[in-house]
Amino acid sequence: MSDKSTAGNMLDAAKAKVNEGADRAREAGHNLSHAVTGDMKDKAEAVEDHAKAKVHNAEANAEYTEGKREAKDGDGH
């Protein structure tokens, strides 16, 4: 990954999880709006937000894994 410390990796993992949560909340809102109005734009935005959430989840997992590895190595980067 990069030369971040364990804390840096864990902070980035937390940020990615917050972004994932926001994406999932937007997805739910768009799905609800689509269910009420039938507007396909809302469904498309829900699909987009779902994809973004998956990306943020993957980023969080990668940062967390790297942080754990860094904690075991303890080499500072």
Biopython code that builds the backbone (N, CA, C, O; Angstrom):
import numpy as np
from Bio.PDB.StructureBuilder import StructureBuilder

atoms = [
    (1, "MET", "N", (0.830, -1.183, 0.000)),
    (1, "MET", "CA", (0.000, 0.000, 0.000)),
    (1, "MET", "C", (0.876, 1.249, 0.000)),
    (1, "MET", "O", (1.347, 1.698, -1.045)),
    (2, "SER", "N", (1.081, 1.794, 1.190)),
    (2, "SER", "CA", (1.901, 2.997, 1.267)),
    (2, "SER", "C", (2.713, 2.956, 2.546)),
    (2, "SER", "O", (2.731, 1.953, 3.260)),
    (3, "ASP", "N", (3.371, 4.036, 2.816)),
    (3, "ASP", "CA", (4.237, 4.110, 3.981)),
    (3, "ASP", "C", (3.538, 4.784, 5.151)),
    (3, "ASP", "O", (4.126, 5.632, 5.822)),
    (4, "LYS", "N", (2.284, 4.412, 5.400)),
    (4, "LYS", "CA", (1.540, 4.980, 6.515)),
    (4, "LYS", "C", (1.764, 4.156, 7.765)),
    (4, "LYS", "O", (2.104, 2.974, 7.700)),
    (5, "SER", "N", (1.570, 4.795, 8.897)),
    (5, "SER", "CA", (1.660, 4.091, 10.175)),
    (5, "SER", "C", (0.383, 3.283, 10.397)),
    (5, "SER", "O", (-0.584, 3.402, 9.644)),
    (6, "THR", "N", (0.401, 2.472, 11.428)),
    (6, "THR", "CA", (-0.788, 1.706, 11.793)),
    (6, "THR", "C", (-1.962, 2.646, 12.045)),
    (6, "THR", "O", (-3.068, 2.416, 11.556)),
    (7, "ALA", "N", (-1.715, 3.703, 12.808)),
    (7, "ALA", "CA", (-2.778, 4.665, 13.116)),
    (7, "ALA", "C", (-3.313, 5.327, 11.845)),
    (7, "ALA", "O", (-4.519, 5.538, 11.711)),
    (8, "GLY", "N", (-2.426, 5.648, 10.926)),
    (8, "GLY", "CA", (-2.855, 6.253, 9.662)),
    (8, "GLY", "C", (-3.738, 5.326, 8.851)),
    (8, "GLY", "O", (-4.745, 5.746, 8.280)),
    (9, "ASN", "N", (-3.349, 4.054, 8.806)),
    (9, "ASN", "CA", (-4.163, 3.070, 8.093)),
    (9, "ASN", "C", (-5.524, 2.904, 8.760)),
    (9, "ASN", "O", (-6.546, 2.847, 8.077)),
    (10, "MET", "N", (-5.542, 2.827, 10.072)),
    (10, "MET", "CA", (-6.798, 2.640, 10.792)),
    (10, "MET", "C", (-7.701, 3.862, 10.639)),
    (10, "MET", "O", (-8.918, 3.725, 10.522)),
    (11, "LEU", "N", (-7.112, 5.047, 10.640)),
    (11, "LEU", "CA", (-7.896, 6.265, 10.433)),
    (11, "LEU", "C", (-8.515, 6.263, 9.036)),
    (11, "LEU", "O", (-9.687, 6.603, 8.874)),
    (12, "ASP", "N", (-7.735, 5.885, 8.039)),
    (12, "ASP", "CA", (-8.258, 5.820, 6.676)),
    (12, "ASP", "C", (-9.347, 4.751, 6.548)),
    (12, "ASP", "O", (-10.313, 4.934, 5.807)),
    (13, "ALA", "N", (-9.194, 3.643, 7.263)),
    (13, "ALA", "CA", (-10.223, 2.603, 7.255)),
    (13, "ALA", "C", (-11.517, 3.145, 7.859)),
    (13, "ALA", "O", (-12.604, 2.891, 7.340)),
    (14, "ALA", "N", (-11.397, 3.887, 8.950)),
    (14, "ALA", "CA", (-12.585, 4.466, 9.592)),
    (14, "ALA", "C", (-13.268, 5.473, 8.668)),
    (14, "ALA", "O", (-14.495, 5.496, 8.565)),
    (15, "LYS", "N", (-12.475, 6.299, 8.002)),
    (15, "LYS", "CA", (-13.043, 7.275, 7.067)),
    (15, "LYS", "C", (-13.790, 6.570, 5.938)),
    (15, "LYS", "O", (-14.878, 6.995, 5.548)),
    (16, "ALA", "N", (-13.209, 5.500, 5.418)),
    (16, "ALA", "CA", (-13.858, 4.758, 4.334)),
    (16, "ALA", "C", (-15.166, 4.132, 4.816)),
    (16, "ALA", "O", (-16.135, 4.074, 4.059)),
    (17, "LYS", "N", (-15.207, 3.657, 6.076)),
    (17, "LYS", "CA", (-16.441, 3.090, 6.617)),
    (17, "LYS", "C", (-17.517, 4.165, 6.771)),
    (17, "LYS", "O", (-18.693, 3.900, 6.522)),
    (18, "VAL", "N", (-17.129, 5.371, 7.178)),
    (18, "VAL", "CA", (-18.086, 6.475, 7.276)),
    (18, "VAL", "C", (-18.636, 6.785, 5.889)),
    (18, "VAL", "O", (-19.841, 6.973, 5.723)),
    (19, "ASN", "N", (-17.756, 6.839, 4.896)),
    (19, "ASN", "CA", (-18.207, 7.101, 3.526)),
    (19, "ASN", "C", (-19.126, 5.984, 3.033)),
    (19, "ASN", "O", (-20.111, 6.246, 2.343)),
    (20, "GLU", "N", (-18.804, 4.744, 3.385)),
    (20, "GLU", "CA", (-19.663, 3.627, 3.003)),
    (20, "GLU", "C", (-21.057, 3.789, 3.614)),
    (20, "GLU", "O", (-22.065, 3.572, 2.941)),
    (21, "GLY", "N", (-21.106, 4.169, 4.880)),
    (21, "GLY", "CA", (-22.391, 4.379, 5.540)),
    (21, "GLY", "C", (-23.207, 5.479, 4.879)),
    (21, "GLY", "O", (-24.420, 5.352, 4.717)),
    (22, "ALA", "N", (-22.533, 6.557, 4.500)),
    (22, "ALA", "CA", (-23.219, 7.654, 3.822)),
    (22, "ALA", "C", (-23.744, 7.198, 2.464)),
    (22, "ALA", "O", (-24.857, 7.552, 2.073)),
    (23, "ASP", "N", (-22.945, 6.415, 1.750)),
    (23, "ASP", "CA", (-23.383, 5.893, 0.449)),
    (23, "ASP", "C", (-24.616, 5.004, 0.614)),
    (23, "ASP", "O", (-25.562, 5.093, -0.168)),
    (24, "ARG", "N", (-24.597, 4.153, 1.631)),
    (24, "ARG", "CA", (-25.719, 3.239, 1.855)),
    (24, "ARG", "C", (-26.978, 4.009, 2.259)),
    (24, "ARG", "O", (-28.084, 3.632, 1.873)),
    (25, "ALA", "N", (-26.818, 5.082, 3.031)),
    (25, "ALA", "CA", (-27.963, 5.908, 3.407)),
    (25, "ALA", "C", (-28.559, 6.593, 2.175)),
    (25, "ALA", "O", (-29.779, 6.644, 2.017)),
    (26, "ARG", "N", (-27.690, 7.119, 1.301)),
    (26, "ARG", "CA", (-28.184, 7.737, 0.062)),
    (26, "ARG", "C", (-28.875, 6.702, -0.808)),
    (26, "ARG", "O", (-29.915, 6.977, -1.407)),
    (27, "GLU", "N", (-28.292, 5.504, -0.875)),
    (27, "GLU", "CA", (-28.901, 4.431, -1.662)),
    (27, "GLU", "C", (-30.310, 4.138, -1.155)),
    (27, "GLU", "O", (-31.247, 4.011, -1.944)),
    (28, "ALA", "N", (-30.454, 4.035, 0.149)),
    (28, "ALA", "CA", (-31.769, 3.750, 0.735)),
    (28, "ALA", "C", (-32.757, 4.865, 0.415)),
    (28, "ALA", "O", (-33.919, 4.604, 0.105)),
    (29, "GLY", "N", (-32.294, 6.100, 0.492)),
    (29, "GLY", "CA", (-33.163, 7.234, 0.162)),
    (29, "GLY", "C", (-33.611, 7.209, -1.285)),
    (29, "GLY", "O", (-34.778, 7.465, -1.580)),
    (30, "HIS", "N", (-32.706, 6.907, -2.179)),
    (30, "HIS", "CA", (-33.059, 6.839, -3.600)),
    (30, "HIS", "C", (-33.993, 5.669, -3.874)),
    (30, "HIS", "O", (-34.917, 5.787, -4.679)),
    (31, "ASN", "N", (-33.756, 4.533, -3.204)),
    (31, "ASN", "CA", (-34.659, 3.393, -3.385)),
    (31, "ASN", "C", (-36.060, 3.720, -2.883)),
    (31, "ASN", "O", (-37.049, 3.353, -3.519)),
    (32, "LEU", "N", (-36.149, 4.405, -1.752)),
    (32, "LEU", "CA", (-37.451, 4.806, -1.230)),
    (32, "LEU", "C", (-38.142, 5.765, -2.190)),
    (32, "LEU", "O", (-39.330, 5.621, -2.478)),
    (33, "SER", "N", (-37.398, 6.731, -2.676)),
    (33, "SER", "CA", (-37.972, 7.690, -3.617)),
    (33, "SER", "C", (-38.448, 6.992, -4.886)),
    (33, "SER", "O", (-39.508, 7.322, -5.418)),
    (34, "HIS", "N", (-37.675, 6.036, -5.370)),
    (34, "HIS", "CA", (-38.075, 5.275, -6.558)),
    (34, "HIS", "C", (-39.347, 4.481, -6.283)),
    (34, "HIS", "O", (-40.230, 4.399, -7.137)),
    (35, "ALA", "N", (-39.439, 3.902, -5.096)),
    (35, "ALA", "CA", (-40.632, 3.125, -4.749)),
    (35, "ALA", "C", (-41.874, 4.006, -4.696)),
    (35, "ALA", "O", (-42.969, 3.563, -5.042)),
    (36, "VAL", "N", (-41.704, 5.245, -4.265)),
    (36, "VAL", "CA", (-42.845, 6.152, -4.142)),
    (36, "VAL", "C", (-43.214, 6.768, -5.487)),
    (36, "VAL", "O", (-44.390, 6.838, -5.844)),
    (37, "THR", "N", (-42.201, 7.213, -6.231)),
    (37, "THR", "CA", (-42.475, 7.961, -7.461)),
    (37, "THR", "C", (-42.353, 7.131, -8.728)),
    (37, "THR", "O", (-42.957, 7.464, -9.748)),
    (38, "GLY", "N", (-41.585, 6.061, -8.675)),
    (38, "GLY", "CA", (-41.341, 5.267, -9.877)),
    (38, "GLY", "C", (-40.331, 5.897, -10.817)),
    (38, "GLY", "O", (-40.139, 5.415, -11.933)),
    (39, "ASP", "N", (-39.682, 6.968, -10.380)),
    (39, "ASP", "CA", (-38.701, 7.677, -11.217)),
    (39, "ASP", "C", (-37.440, 6.816, -11.378)),
    (39, "ASP", "O", (-36.781, 6.476, -10.396)),
    (40, "MET", "N", (-37.123, 6.477, -12.607)),
    (40, "MET", "CA", (-35.959, 5.632, -12.881)),
    (40, "MET", "C", (-34.643, 6.331, -12.562)),
    (40, "MET", "O", (-33.632, 5.669, -12.328)),
    (41, "LYS", "N", (-34.644, 7.646, -12.550)),
    (41, "LYS", "CA", (-33.428, 8.378, -12.168)),
    (41, "LYS", "C", (-33.047, 8.025, -10.732)),
    (41, "LYS", "O", (-31.868, 7.850, -10.423)),
    (42, "ASP", "N", (-34.044, 7.919, -9.859)),
    (42, "ASP", "CA", (-33.772, 7.542, -8.473)),
    (42, "ASP", "C", (-33.177, 6.142, -8.397)),
    (42, "ASP", "O", (-32.248, 5.904, -7.625)),
    (43, "LYS", "N", (-33.701, 5.223, -9.188)),
    (43, "LYS", "CA", (-33.173, 3.852, -9.184)),
    (43, "LYS", "C", (-31.721, 3.847, -9.675)),
    (43, "LYS", "O", (-30.879, 3.147, -9.112)),
    (44, "ALA", "N", (-31.431, 4.618, -10.711)),
    (44, "ALA", "CA", (-30.061, 4.702, -11.239)),
    (44, "ALA", "C", (-29.114, 5.276, -10.196)),
    (44, "ALA", "O", (-27.986, 4.804, -10.049)),
    (45, "GLU", "N", (-29.572, 6.298, -9.467)),
    (45, "GLU", "CA", (-28.731, 6.886, -8.428)),
    (45, "GLU", "C", (-28.526, 5.899, -7.276)),
    (45, "GLU", "O", (-27.458, 5.876, -6.663)),
    (46, "ALA", "N", (-29.537, 5.089, -6.980)),
    (46, "ALA", "CA", (-29.390, 4.063, -5.940)),
    (46, "ALA", "C", (-28.341, 3.039, -6.345)),
    (46, "ALA", "O", (-27.520, 2.627, -5.525)),
    (47, "VAL", "N", (-28.367, 2.630, -7.598)),
    (47, "VAL", "CA", (-27.376, 1.669, -8.091)),
    (47, "VAL", "C", (-25.977, 2.270, -8.010)),
    (47, "VAL", "O", (-25.028, 1.591, -7.617)),
    (48, "GLU", "N", (-25.848, 3.531, -8.377)),
    (48, "GLU", "CA", (-24.553, 4.207, -8.303)),
    (48, "GLU", "C", (-24.057, 4.281, -6.854)),
    (48, "GLU", "O", (-22.889, 4.007, -6.580)),
    (49, "ASP", "N", (-24.943, 4.651, -5.937)),
    (49, "ASP", "CA", (-24.555, 4.737, -4.533)),
    (49, "ASP", "C", (-24.179, 3.369, -3.973)),
    (49, "ASP", "O", (-23.276, 3.265, -3.143)),
    (50, "HIS", "N", (-24.861, 2.330, -4.421)),
    (50, "HIS", "CA", (-24.528, 0.967, -3.999)),
    (50, "HIS", "C", (-23.104, 0.611, -4.445)),
    (50, "HIS", "O", (-22.326, 0.043, -3.678)),
    (51, "ALA", "N", (-22.785, 0.947, -5.672)),
    (51, "ALA", "CA", (-21.434, 0.672, -6.189)),
    (51, "ALA", "C", (-20.381, 1.453, -5.402)),
    (51, "ALA", "O", (-19.321, 0.916, -5.080)),
    (52, "LYS", "N", (-20.666, 2.704, -5.095)),
    (52, "LYS", "CA", (-19.727, 3.514, -4.312)),
    (52, "LYS", "C", (-19.525, 2.910, -2.924)),
    (52, "LYS", "O", (-18.407, 2.888, -2.408)),
    (53, "ALA", "N", (-20.612, 2.419, -2.323)),
    (53, "ALA", "CA", (-20.507, 1.797, -0.996)),
    (53, "ALA", "C", (-19.613, 0.571, -1.042)),
    (53, "ALA", "O", (-18.821, 0.343, -0.127)),
    (54, "LYS", "N", (-19.733, -0.217, -2.095)),
    (54, "LYS", "CA", (-18.893, -1.405, -2.227)),
    (54, "LYS", "C", (-17.420, -1.018, -2.357)),
    (54, "LYS", "O", (-16.552, -1.681, -1.789)),
    (55, "VAL", "N", (-17.139, 0.036, -3.091)),
    (55, "VAL", "CA", (-15.763, 0.513, -3.245)),
    (55, "VAL", "C", (-15.221, 0.984, -1.898)),
    (55, "VAL", "O", (-14.100, 0.642, -1.523)),
    (56, "HIS", "N", (-16.021, 1.774, -1.168)),
    (56, "HIS", "CA", (-15.564, 2.252, 0.131)),
    (56, "HIS", "C", (-15.365, 1.095, 1.115)),
    (56, "HIS", "O", (-14.454, 1.138, 1.942)),
    (57, "ASN", "N", (-16.202, 0.072, 1.031)),
    (57, "ASN", "CA", (-16.035, -1.100, 1.879)),
    (57, "ASN", "C", (-14.709, -1.799, 1.564)),
    (57, "ASN", "O", (-13.978, -2.195, 2.472)),
    (58, "ALA", "N", (-14.411, -1.946, 0.295)),
    (58, "ALA", "CA", (-13.153, -2.582, -0.102)),
    (58, "ALA", "C", (-11.953, -1.755, 0.364)),
    (58, "ALA", "O", (-10.953, -2.306, 0.824)),
    (59, "GLU", "N", (-12.057, -0.437, 0.243)),
    (59, "GLU", "CA", (-10.970, 0.438, 0.708)),
    (59, "GLU", "C", (-10.770, 0.284, 2.214)),
    (59, "GLU", "O", (-9.641, 0.199, 2.696)),
    (60, "ALA", "N", (-11.878, 0.250, 2.945)),
    (60, "ALA", "CA", (-11.790, 0.112, 4.400)),
    (60, "ALA", "C", (-11.125, -1.202, 4.772)),
    (60, "ALA", "O", (-10.256, -1.236, 5.643)),
    (61, "ASN", "N", (-11.523, -2.270, 4.123)),
    (61, "ASN", "CA", (-10.932, -3.576, 4.418)),
    (61, "ASN", "C", (-9.444, -3.601, 4.101)),
    (61, "ASN", "O", (-8.653, -4.157, 4.863)),
    (62, "ALA", "N", (-9.063, -3.005, 2.985)),
    (62, "ALA", "CA", (-7.653, -2.979, 2.600)),
    (62, "ALA", "C", (-6.828, -2.154, 3.596)),
    (62, "ALA", "O", (-5.739, -2.566, 3.995)),
    (63, "GLU", "N", (-7.346, -1.000, 3.990)),
    (63, "GLU", "CA", (-6.625, -0.153, 4.950)),
    (63, "GLU", "C", (-6.514, -0.846, 6.306)),
    (63, "GLU", "O", (-5.468, -0.786, 6.952)),
    (64, "TYR", "N", (-7.586, -1.500, 6.736)),
    (64, "TYR", "CA", (-7.573, -2.204, 8.012)),
    (64, "TYR", "C", (-6.553, -3.346, 7.989)),
    (64, "TYR", "O", (-5.774, -3.521, 8.926)),
    (65, "THR", "N", (-6.577, -4.108, 6.914)),
    (65, "THR", "CA", (-5.628, -5.218, 6.779)),
    (65, "THR", "C", (-4.196, -4.710, 6.788)),
    (65, "THR", "O", (-3.328, -5.299, 7.432)),
    (66, "GLU", "N", (-3.949, -3.628, 6.081)),
    (66, "GLU", "CA", (-2.603, -3.049, 6.056)),
    (66, "GLU", "C", (-2.216, -2.526, 7.434)),
    (66, "GLU", "O", (-1.064, -2.656, 7.847)),
    (67, "GLY", "N", (-3.167, -1.939, 8.140)),
    (67, "GLY", "CA", (-2.896, -1.457, 9.491)),
    (67, "GLY", "C", (-2.542, -2.596, 10.435)),
    (67, "GLY", "O", (-1.632, -2.470, 11.254)),
    (68, "LYS", "N", (-3.261, -3.708, 10.318)),
    (68, "LYS", "CA", (-2.948, -4.879, 11.139)),
    (68, "LYS", "C", (-1.560, -5.414, 10.802)),
    (68, "LYS", "O", (-0.789, -5.771, 11.694)),
    (69, "ARG", "N", (-1.249, -5.466, 9.515)),
    (69, "ARG", "CA", (0.079, -5.940, 9.109)),
    (69, "ARG", "C", (1.154, -5.023, 9.663)),
    (69, "ARG", "O", (2.188, -5.482, 10.149)),
    (70, "GLU", "N", (0.905, -3.740, 9.586)),
    (70, "GLU", "CA", (1.864, -2.758, 10.072)),
    (70, "GLU", "C", (2.055, -2.895, 11.587)),
    (70, "GLU", "O", (3.167, -2.745, 12.093)),
    (71, "ALA", "N", (0.979, -3.176, 12.296)),
    (71, "ALA", "CA", (1.065, -3.334, 13.751)),
    (71, "ALA", "C", (1.925, -4.552, 14.099)),
    (71, "ALA", "O", (2.666, -4.530, 15.082)),
    (72, "LYS", "N", (1.828, -5.606, 13.300)),
    (72, "LYS", "CA", (2.635, -6.803, 13.552)),
    (72, "LYS", "C", (4.094, -6.561, 13.194)),
    (72, "LYS", "O", (4.996, -6.942, 13.941)),
    (73, "ASP", "N", (4.324, -5.919, 12.034)),
    (73, "ASP", "CA", (5.694, -5.647, 11.584)),
    (73, "ASP", "C", (6.398, -4.668, 12.514)),
    (73, "ASP", "O", (7.525, -4.883, 12.961)),
    (74, "GLY", "N", (5.683, -3.590, 12.781)),
    (74, "GLY", "CA", (6.252, -2.557, 13.639)),
    (74, "GLY", "C", (7.458, -1.861, 13.049)),
    (74, "GLY", "O", (8.274, -1.301, 13.782)),
    (75, "ASP", "N", (7.583, -1.889, 11.710)),
    (75, "ASP", "CA", (8.754, -1.270, 11.093)),
    (75, "ASP", "C", (8.528, 0.205, 10.754)),
    (75, "ASP", "O", (9.414, 0.866, 10.211)),
    (76, "GLY", "N", (7.342, 0.714, 11.077)),
    (76, "GLY", "CA", (7.099, 2.148, 10.893)),
    (76, "GLY", "C", (6.588, 2.530, 9.522)),
    (76, "GLY", "O", (6.250, 3.691, 9.297)),
    (77, "HIS", "N", (6.522, 1.577, 8.590)),
    (77, "HIS", "CA", (5.978, 1.888, 7.268)),
    (77, "HIS", "C", (5.647, 0.641, 6.515)),
    (77, "HIS", "O", (5.176, 0.712, 5.380)),
]
sb = StructureBuilder()
sb.init_structure("model")
sb.init_model(0)
sb.init_chain("A")
sb.init_seg("    ")
for serial, (resi, resn, name, xyz) in enumerate(atoms, 1):
    if name == "N":
        sb.init_residue(resn, " ", resi, " ")
    sb.init_atom(name, np.array(xyz, "f"), 0.0, 1.0, " ", f" {name:<3s}", serial, name[0])
structure = sb.get_structure()
